[in-house]
Structure formats: C-alpha cells, structure tokens
Amino acid sequence: MERTAPCDGLNFYVTVTKPAGGQADSLKLWDGSPWQWTWFPNAIADLKACRFPRFTENFLRIDASPGTLDWAEDQGWSNLAEKLAICAWVAREGDARGICLDLDPLCGDRSDRRGTQGIQDLDQQLHRCGPKLE
C-alpha cells in the first residue's frame, strides 16, 4: 500500500488519561466537554520519541463522529475550538505533518442535529459558530 499512497506516512490518534479519570481521545472530540492543555505534554513526548525512518508524513487523526455536540450551544463550540487547537499543537509539537479530519459518520445517528429545528436553522448555526474553528 505505501508504494501507491499519496504520502509516505500514516494516521495516528492520541488518547490521554484525564487526572480525574476517563480519557480524552482525538477520535472522540466532537462533543461539548472541555479538554485541558496540561493533559497532553506526555503524549507529545511519546510522539517525539517515535522515530519513523520510512514514514515521514504522519497525520494526527480526529473524527467528527460519534459527535454529541449541541449545535446551538455556544460553550460547546468554544470547547470544540479549544480541542481542535490542542490537537493542532500536539500534531505540530509531535512532528506530524498536520491533521487528518475524518468526517465520515460511521456510527451514531447521521441525521442528528442537536439543538436545531431544521436544515435552515443548522445552516445559520454553522455560519455563526464556524468562525470559532478558524
């Protein structure tokens, strides 16, 4: 496969144990819960310790599903933006090339638009909250 792939690398994800228990996982970040920057320095150290002689174009994978983010909750969007910033920092400091965003909803309800009343409401909410993700 690596002979035909568009890059010479792989996708990886990051999971850390929260001080109070539970995990923060780049495959399950699309919800309203907050993360702390202080949870991730060990993950960065682990990534820096990995030296791949052949795989040089590696990407931190983040998934948009399963996602329980309430589309109408401003604090949830702010928390998501902060988590995306943390993932970008982990990727950069861990010598990754970037982030691979997987939008394919393989689990959960594909039509789940929490906090919205219909597609027009969802469109307005995305235009209002989308800039927080820049």
N, CA, C and O of each residue as an XYZ file, in Angstrom:
536
protein
N       0.810     -1.194      0.000
C       0.000      0.000      0.000
C       0.855      1.261      0.000
O       0.530      2.221     -0.698
N       1.945      1.277      0.772
C       2.722      2.507      0.850
C       3.366      2.892     -0.480
O       3.774      4.040     -0.657
N       3.462      1.957     -1.407
C       4.020      2.294     -2.716
C       3.047      3.105     -3.567
O       3.470      3.823     -4.473
N       1.754      2.999     -3.288
C       0.766      3.693     -4.103
C       0.072      4.836     -3.367
O      -0.703      5.570     -3.981
N       0.324      5.004     -2.091
C      -0.316      6.070     -1.315
C       0.231      7.433     -1.736
O       1.373      7.528     -2.187
N      -0.578      8.492     -1.592
C      -0.117      9.824     -1.990
C       0.936     10.410     -1.043
O       1.540     11.435     -1.358
N       1.161      9.780      0.100
C       2.192     10.258      1.018
C       2.852      9.047      1.672
O       2.301      7.946      1.681
N       4.023      9.273      2.207
C       4.772      8.200      2.854
C       4.611      8.364      4.362
O       5.504      8.874      5.039
N       3.467      7.927      4.881
C       3.201      8.105      6.294
C       1.969      7.360      6.736
O       1.472      6.465      6.053
N       1.489      7.751      7.894
C       0.326      7.096      8.474
C      -0.483      8.081      9.292
O      -0.029      9.179      9.613
N      -1.697      7.658      9.620
C      -2.549      8.423     10.528
C      -2.450      7.801     11.908
O      -2.439      6.578     12.043
N      -2.378      8.628     12.918
C      -2.359      8.139     14.293
C      -3.362      8.957     15.095
O      -3.773     10.038     14.673
N      -3.746      8.444     16.235
C      -4.618      9.219     17.115
C      -3.984      9.287     18.487
O      -3.081      8.517     18.813
N      -4.474     10.224     19.289
C      -3.919     10.454     20.620
C      -5.013     10.222     21.652
O      -6.127     10.731     21.525
N      -4.677      9.452     22.667
C      -5.550      9.227     23.810
C      -4.749      9.496     25.074
O      -3.647      8.972     25.241
N      -5.304     10.314     25.964
C      -4.654     10.582     27.250
C      -5.649     10.311     28.373
O      -6.862     10.400     28.184
N      -5.116      9.980     29.534
C      -5.954      9.772     30.715
C      -6.090     11.093     31.460
O      -5.098     11.745     31.785
N      -7.324     11.473     31.723
C      -7.588     12.699     32.467
C      -7.241     12.492     33.939
O      -7.389     11.380     34.446
N      -6.787     13.526     34.635
C      -6.440     13.383     36.055
C      -7.595     12.856     36.915
O      -7.367     12.122     37.877
N      -8.820     13.225     36.574
C      -9.982     12.785     37.359
C     -10.530     11.444     36.878
O     -11.554     10.973     37.373
N      -9.845     10.829     35.908
C     -10.306      9.572     35.337
C     -10.951      9.787     33.988
O     -11.313     10.911     33.640
N     -11.094      8.738     33.240
C     -11.621      8.830     31.892
C     -10.528      9.208     30.915
O      -9.369      9.382     31.293
N     -10.912      9.335     29.654
C      -9.929      9.625     28.622
C     -10.357     10.783     27.742
O     -11.545     11.040     27.550
N      -9.365     11.468     27.217
C      -9.552     12.445     26.151
C      -8.934     11.807     24.914
O      -7.787     11.363     24.948
N      -9.692     11.761     23.823
C      -9.316     10.968     22.665
C      -9.576     11.774     21.397
O     -10.670     12.307     21.211
N      -8.578     11.863     20.530
C      -8.753     12.645     19.301
C      -9.778     12.026     18.355
O     -10.198     12.678     17.400
N     -10.184     10.793     18.598
C     -11.229     10.168     17.790
C     -12.621     10.439     18.339
O     -13.622     10.092     17.713
N     -12.679     11.062     19.516
C     -13.974     11.324     20.156
C     -14.015     12.730     20.735
O     -14.359     12.910     21.903
N     -13.674     13.712     19.941
C     -13.601     15.078     20.474
C     -14.798     15.931     20.109
O     -14.907     17.056     20.597
N     -15.702     15.442     19.269
C     -16.792     16.256     18.748
C     -17.969     16.263     19.714
O     -19.068     15.820     19.381
N     -17.723     16.768     20.904
C     -18.774     16.930     21.907
C     -18.517     18.236     22.644
O     -17.570     18.950     22.312
N     -19.314     18.554     23.606
C     -19.190     19.832     24.291
C     -18.270     19.834     25.499
O     -18.111     20.865     26.154
N     -17.667     18.705     25.801
C     -16.826     18.637     27.003
C     -15.485     19.339     26.774
O     -14.952     19.310     25.665
N     -14.943     19.966     27.814
C     -13.666     20.665     27.665
C     -12.464     19.731     27.852
O     -12.558     18.695     28.511
N     -11.357     20.119     27.267
C     -10.064     19.486     27.496
C      -9.148     20.523     28.142
O      -9.427     21.722     28.117
N      -8.051     20.036     28.719
C      -7.030     20.908     29.301
C      -5.702     20.689     28.576
O      -5.327     19.553     28.284
N      -5.012     21.757     28.294
C      -3.704     21.664     27.624
C      -2.730     20.839     28.454
O      -1.872     20.149     27.904
N      -2.858     20.908     29.770
C      -1.916     20.222     30.658
C      -2.017     18.709     30.594
O      -1.159     18.018     31.144
N      -3.029     18.178     29.946
C      -3.172     16.728     29.823
C      -2.272     16.128     28.738
O      -2.096     14.910     28.709
N      -1.703     16.936     27.854
C      -1.102     16.423     26.628
C       0.423     16.445     26.500
O       0.926     15.885     25.526
N       1.193     17.049     27.407
C       2.648     17.027     27.222
C       3.253     15.619     27.136
O       4.204     15.412     26.381
N       2.732     14.664     27.880
C       3.277     13.301     27.786
C       3.001     12.678     26.427
O       3.828     11.927     25.909
N       1.848     12.982     25.848
C       1.540     12.478     24.502
C       2.519     13.062     23.489
O       2.972     12.363     22.583
N       2.844     14.339     23.642
C       3.818     14.971     22.749
C       5.185     14.320     22.921
O       5.872     14.044     21.938
N       5.577     14.076     24.158
C       6.867     13.414     24.409
C       6.894     12.026     23.772
O       7.909     11.627     23.202
N       5.792     11.292     23.864
C       5.729      9.971     23.236
C       5.883     10.080     21.723
O       6.595      9.283     21.112
N       5.223     11.059     21.120
C       5.335     11.235     19.677
C       6.755     11.616     19.274
O       7.270     11.128     18.268
N       7.379     12.478     20.048
C       8.754     12.869     19.735
C       9.712     11.691     19.867
O      10.725     11.629     19.171
N       9.390     10.753     20.765
C      10.246      9.575     20.960
C      10.115      8.583     19.806
O      11.004      7.757     19.599
N       9.026      8.656     19.059
C       8.831      7.768     17.899
C       9.616      8.323     16.722
O       9.405      9.462     16.305
N      10.485      7.542     16.212
C      11.230      7.953     15.027
C      10.952      6.938     13.941
O      11.327      5.770     14.045
N      10.286      7.406     12.895
C       9.945      6.537     11.791
C      10.924      6.799     10.644
O      10.879      7.870     10.038
N      11.796      5.858     10.339
C      12.745      6.103      9.255
C      12.075      6.147      7.880
O      12.551      6.855      6.993
N      10.991      5.413      7.688
C      10.322      5.386      6.387
C       9.087      6.272      6.358
O       8.846      6.947      5.357
N       8.302      6.290      7.419
C       7.064      7.048      7.432
C       7.338      8.454      7.944
O       7.459      8.682      9.148
N       7.434      9.384      7.016
C       7.830     10.752      7.374
C       6.683     11.752      7.272
O       6.818     12.885      7.733
N       5.566     11.360      6.681
C       4.433     12.261      6.512
C       3.236     11.731      7.294
O       2.295     11.186      6.718
N       3.287     11.898      8.606
C       2.271     11.352      9.503
C       1.281     12.442      9.924
O       1.637     13.613     10.053
N       0.030     12.024     10.135
C      -1.042     12.960     10.448
C      -1.810     12.514     11.685
O      -2.097     11.329     11.856
N      -2.140     13.477     12.547
C      -2.986     13.216     13.707
C      -4.427     13.150     13.228
O      -4.944     14.105     12.648
N      -5.065     12.022     13.473
C      -6.447     11.828     13.028
C      -7.416     12.311     14.095
O      -7.274     11.998     15.277
N      -8.403     13.079     13.654
C      -9.513     13.459     14.521
C     -10.805     13.085     13.808
O     -10.914     13.231     12.591
N     -11.768     12.610     14.556
C     -13.049     12.188     13.994
C     -14.156     13.144     14.408
O     -14.172     13.658     15.526
N     -15.076     13.369     13.485
C     -16.244     14.200     13.787
C     -17.414     13.354     14.270
O     -18.450     13.901     14.647
N     -17.275     12.051     14.267
C     -18.328     11.188     14.793
C     -17.666     10.059     15.570
O     -16.577      9.643     15.176
N     -18.224      9.554     16.603
C     -19.533      9.982     17.083
C     -19.440     11.382     17.678
O     -18.460     11.730     18.336
N     -20.450     12.155     17.441
C     -20.455     13.516     17.930
C     -21.759     13.832     18.636
O     -22.848     13.587     18.117
N     -21.623     14.377     19.821
C     -22.811     14.739     20.593
C     -22.872     16.238     20.842
O     -23.599     16.698     21.722
N     -22.112     16.992     20.072
C     -22.101     18.447     20.220
C     -23.494     19.004     19.963
O     -24.117     18.707     18.944
N     -23.968     19.804     20.886
C     -25.233     20.503     20.698
C     -24.949     21.694     19.789
O     -24.238     22.621     20.178
N     -25.502     21.668     18.584
C     -25.213     22.672     17.572
C     -25.579     24.085     18.015
O     -25.054     25.057     17.472
N     -26.470     24.211     18.989
C     -26.925     25.532     19.430
C     -26.240     26.011     20.702
O     -26.574     27.083     21.206
N     -25.304     25.256     21.227
C     -24.658     25.609     22.496
C     -23.313     26.293     22.238
O     -22.373     25.662     21.755
N     -23.230     27.572     22.561
C     -22.001     28.329     22.321
C     -20.810     27.769     23.088
O     -19.709     27.703     22.542
N     -21.004     27.366     24.335
C     -19.881     26.844     25.123
C     -19.344     25.555     24.504
O     -18.136     25.323     24.510
N     -20.223     24.727     23.976
C     -19.783     23.502     23.312
C     -18.907     23.801     22.109
O     -17.892     23.138     21.893
N     -19.303     24.812     21.314
C     -18.489     25.209     20.162
C     -17.143     25.764     20.613
O     -16.119     25.488     19.988
N     -17.135     26.537     21.682
C     -15.871     27.070     22.202
C     -14.970     25.937     22.671
O     -13.763     25.961     22.428
N     -15.551     24.941     23.346
C     -14.765     23.791     23.790
C     -14.219     23.004     22.597
O     -13.074     22.552     22.623
N     -15.033     22.841     21.555
C     -14.568     22.136     20.359
C     -13.413     22.897     19.715
O     -12.418     22.291     19.318
N     -13.535     24.210     19.607
C     -12.460     25.019     19.029
C     -11.178     24.864     19.836
O     -10.093     24.758     19.264
N     -11.296     24.849     21.153
C     -10.118     24.674     22.013
C      -9.502     23.286     21.814
O      -8.279     23.151     21.773
N     -10.337     22.266     21.693
C      -9.829     20.905     21.477
C      -9.131     20.783     20.121
O      -8.118     20.095     20.002
N      -9.670     21.448     19.107
C      -9.004     21.435     17.808
C      -7.653     22.149     17.889
O      -6.687     21.715     17.261
N      -7.580     23.232     18.653
C      -6.306     23.937     18.850
C      -5.313     23.038     19.572
O      -4.131     23.018     19.225
N      -5.776     22.296     20.567
C      -4.897     21.366     21.283
C      -4.388     20.292     20.327
O      -3.206     19.951     20.350
N      -5.272     19.760     19.491
C      -4.845     18.741     18.519
C      -3.811     19.307     17.547
O      -2.842     18.626     17.214
N      -4.007     20.538     17.091
C      -3.029     21.164     16.197
C      -1.685     21.317     16.893
O      -0.640     21.082     16.286
N      -1.704     21.704     18.148
C      -0.474     21.844     18.939
C       0.220     20.495     19.111
O       1.433     20.393     18.931
N      -0.539     19.471     19.453
C       0.036     18.130     19.617
C       0.660     17.669     18.303
O       1.773     17.143     18.290
N      -0.057     17.867     17.202
C       0.470     17.457     15.895
C       1.763     18.204     15.567
O       2.747     17.594     15.147
N       1.758     19.522     15.761
C       2.946     20.333     15.446
C       4.124     19.950     16.326
O       5.226     19.711     15.830
N       3.892     19.890     17.637
C       4.977     19.576     18.567
C       5.434     18.121     18.451
O       6.580     17.799     18.765
N       4.539     17.249     18.001
C       4.880     15.833     17.824
C       5.455     15.528     16.458
O       5.582     14.364     16.080
N       5.806     16.571     15.709
C       6.442     16.450     14.398
C       5.568     15.791     13.343
O       6.083     15.170     12.414
N       4.262     15.917     13.474
C       3.360     15.430     12.430
C       3.260     16.474     11.327
O       3.571     17.646     11.539
N       2.827     16.043     10.161
C       2.659     16.966      9.041
C       1.402     17.811      9.190
O       1.313     18.908      8.639
N       0.425     17.289      9.944
C      -0.821     18.010     10.100
C      -1.891     17.136     10.706
O      -1.610     16.163     11.407
N      -3.133     17.507     10.419
C      -4.296     16.811     10.966
C      -5.073     16.176      9.822
O      -5.229     16.770      8.755
N      -5.551     14.976     10.057
C      -6.450     14.300      9.124
C      -7.831     14.312      9.776
O      -8.048     13.634     10.780
N      -8.762     15.076      9.212
C     -10.110     15.189      9.747
C     -11.007     14.178      9.050
O     -11.222     14.257      7.841
N     -11.526     13.230      9.817
C     -12.432     12.216      9.283
C     -13.863     12.652      9.582
O     -14.289     12.655     10.737
N     -14.593     13.016      8.547
C     -15.966     13.488      8.701
C     -16.999     12.391      8.492
O     -18.194     12.625      8.677
N     -16.560     11.207      8.111
C     -17.480     10.127      7.774
C     -18.161      9.574      9.022
O     -17.499      8.981      9.874
N     -19.479      9.761      9.139
C     -20.185      9.274     10.332
C     -20.503      7.788     10.242
O     -21.584      7.409      9.790
N     -19.575      6.953     10.664
C     -19.779      5.509     10.596
C     -20.603      4.975     11.754
O     -21.021      3.817     11.735
N     -20.838      5.795     12.749
C     -21.652      5.351     13.875
C     -22.531      6.510     14.325
O     -22.295      7.662     13.963
N     -23.530      6.194     15.106
C     -24.442      7.223     15.591
C     -25.495      7.566     14.557
O     -25.542      6.969     13.482
N     -26.317      8.504     14.879
C     -27.412      8.936     14.024
C     -26.896      9.983     13.041
O     -26.528     11.087     13.443
N     -26.869      9.646     11.782
C     -26.344     10.557     10.761
C     -27.178     11.824     10.611
O     -26.694     12.823     10.078
N     -28.410     11.792     11.069
C     -29.264     12.967     10.926
C     -29.340     13.778     12.217
O     -30.147     14.702     12.313
N     -28.520     13.450     13.203
C     -28.558     14.131     14.497
C     -28.072     15.568     14.349
O     -26.909     15.808     14.024
N     -28.953     16.505     14.586
C     -28.604     17.933     14.555
C     -29.070     18.555     15.862
O     -29.932     19.433     15.861
N     -28.508     18.108     16.969
C     -28.916     18.580     18.286
C     -29.009     20.094     18.341
O     -28.130     20.807     17.856
N     -30.093     20.570     18.942
C     -30.239     22.000     19.161
C     -30.706     22.781     17.949
O     -30.770     24.009     18.005
N     -31.036     22.104     16.848
C     -31.513     22.815     15.671
C     -32.944     22.386     15.364
O     -33.382     21.301     15.745
N     -33.650     23.255     14.676
C     -35.044     22.988     14.339
C     -35.219     22.526     12.899
O     -36.332     22.179     12.504
N     -34.190     22.512     12.131
C     -34.274     22.115     10.728
C     -33.012     22.514     10.002
O     -32.103     23.089     10.600
N     -32.947     22.219      8.728
C     -31.730     22.452      7.970
C     -31.382     23.942      7.873
O     -30.203     24.295      7.883
N     -32.391     24.824      7.778
C     -32.096     26.263      7.729
C     -31.498     26.731      9.060
O     -30.563     27.532      9.080
N     -32.040     26.229     10.163
C     -31.522     26.574     11.480
C     -30.083     26.070     11.626
O     -29.228     26.771     12.168
N     -29.822     24.868     11.146
C     -28.473     24.306     11.191
C     -27.513     25.166     10.370
O     -26.397     25.444     10.808
N     -27.946     25.585      9.181
C     -27.115     26.418      8.327
C     -26.759     27.733      9.030
O     -25.605     28.161      8.995
N     -27.738     28.368      9.662
C     -27.480     29.611     10.389
C     -26.509     29.386     11.540
O     -25.615     30.200     11.771
N     -26.686     28.278     12.262
C     -25.815     27.980     13.394
C     -24.374     27.736     12.935
O     -23.431     28.194     13.580
N     -24.207     27.028     11.842
C     -22.868     26.772     11.325
C     -22.194     28.065     10.879
O     -20.996     28.237     11.100
N     -22.932     28.972     10.259
C     -22.360     30.249      9.861
C     -21.997     31.107     11.080
O     -21.033     31.871     11.042
N     -22.761     30.977     12.135
C     -22.490     31.751     13.357
C     -21.303     31.178     14.123
O     -20.456     31.935     14.595
N     -21.227     29.864     14.255
C     -20.197     29.241     15.092
C     -18.958     28.807     14.315
O     -17.888     28.646     14.901
N     -19.088     28.619     13.025
C     -17.962     28.169     12.214
C     -16.687     28.986     12.381
O     -15.608     28.405     12.496
N     -16.777     30.326     12.398
C     -15.554     31.124     12.564
C     -14.790     30.826     13.857
O     -13.592     31.101     13.930
N     -15.445     30.278     14.868
C     -14.728     29.928     16.101
C     -13.704     28.828     15.851
O     -12.772     28.657     16.637
N     -13.871     28.082     14.760
C     -12.989     26.955     14.470
C     -11.782     27.353     13.625
O     -10.943     26.510     13.309
N     -11.690     28.622     13.260
C     -10.553     29.069     12.443
C      -9.303     29.208     13.266
O      -8.254     29.574     12.737
